[in-house]
Amino acid sequence: RVLPHWCSLDLTNSDPYFKLLDLNGDGVITANEVYGYVFKLSNRIWQALMTSIVGFKLLSFLKPPADSISWSEVKERARPLQALSKIVFAMQNPRNAELRVLARRVTMASRFVNFLIVMAFFVWPWAFLFGLRPRLIFAFGGVGGLAVGLAARNVVGNLIASFLIQLNRPFVEGDEIQDAKKNLIGVVEEVGIINTHVNSREGVLVHVPNQTLLDDIVVNKSMRDFRPIEESVHLIPSSVPDLPQLIQEIQERLESFEGLLQQDDVERLIRLRGGRIKLFRPLCMFDGYCDLGLKLKIYAFARGSLSRRSFAALKSQVLLLVHDFLTSRGVEIGHLSASDKPRRKKSKRTEAEEKPSLGPLEAIG
């Protein structure tokens, strides 16, 4: 108590802001009223600070530990701790193939819990300190949201799209994405509040509105389970003595080629995705005839973790393997020369324009 008990202030000719200290509303501020107001205000500040400290502790507790754990350590732990270890491992490795679905769900739940903690331990205590009540906040938020939505519809849409992208996590920083029309292909640098920044293949930084990415079809090329190889090889019929035997020998070489997904790998990946995926072991098959002769189809799958350059090198090795085998058997490979390229069929309009016109006498005759 700094002020003596006999101290008082008449508010008749005083500043109106001093009426905040007049708790009983009699127009006179006493020392007890000042003490009560200061005690009440300091108590609110103390409660808000303590609540915020508890909120900080909860947010830090929900963060995954800095020391990363390996998948082998997760499997070695006892069953009660194994589930918790899987959650921690999924939060530290959100792109792990075996726990990708769990990581997405854990991330979504973690963000929702963080939102509740921020509202309960940060927003509400400090709003209560400044005299804001939930009814007033909701009313102001509704009117303000309508005004802002009418005045800046695109900005609000991008803000909501940013929140949904962060919540659902269809892509993260470092992923390579591509839109449906292939106008944008690049690596995500940052998912911002309004725009997502993408480093394109041309070396420029592209700023894409979040609402565009949310409304359009976006392909995450970094989340691959496999990379397909599908090629056609044309053979001259007269140079193929035994077609079934030739296909069988190519099939055996594909099944023994290191780097392609074989039968065991295919079955393991199908089980991992719960049967909701379609792929098969390497396959060479006869696909009918064409202008170049016999047509062979080669289907194979490589691991999705391969980079673009590594996959291109693997695909080149597979095709060279098939080419070297065919040439060693004396089989001729069909191809088009410059003079054999098929000409484009002329339209009726073009034929009519090229047709020579008849003179008056020729038309009568």
Summary of the structure (lengths in Angstrom):
residues: 365
radius of gyration: 36.1
end to end distance: 126.4
largest distance: 131.9
contacts: 891
relative contact order: 0.06
helix: 51%
strand: 17%
